[in-house]
Amino acid sequence: MLNADLQGLPPLLIQCGRDEILLDDTLRLQQAAKAAGLVVECEVFDGMWHDFQLFGAWVASADKALWRIAEFIRGH
């Protein structure tokens, strides 16, 4: 997605963990989306890993991330 034409995409919420293997790519995607004029929010969660949101029932940060996704969608 980093090399894609991002024009015309809806608002983006990007979430990743600070320990995410793709953290650098996530931050580059955020920059590319901003450069394309998109509405974009990027949230980096300390101590979290790839797909940490799957653990919402057990990890407080994952639960918080899921609530943020719902809030973002409701806001748009």
C-alpha positions, 0 to 999 in steps of 0.5 A: 500500500505504500506505493499505491495511489491513495487518492480518494480513500476514505478517512483512515485510522491506522493502529500499530504496536510500538513493538510492531515489526511493521512500525516503520511502514505504518508511519510511512503510510501515515505520511503518504496518506497525509501527502495525498490529502487524506484524513488520517489518524495514527495510533501507536500503542506502547508495548504492543505487537502485530495484531494485538487488537485480537486480544481485546478480551485479555489485554487492556490496550487491545480493548482500548484500540477496539473502542477507538476503532468503533469511535472512529467509525461512528465519527465518520 
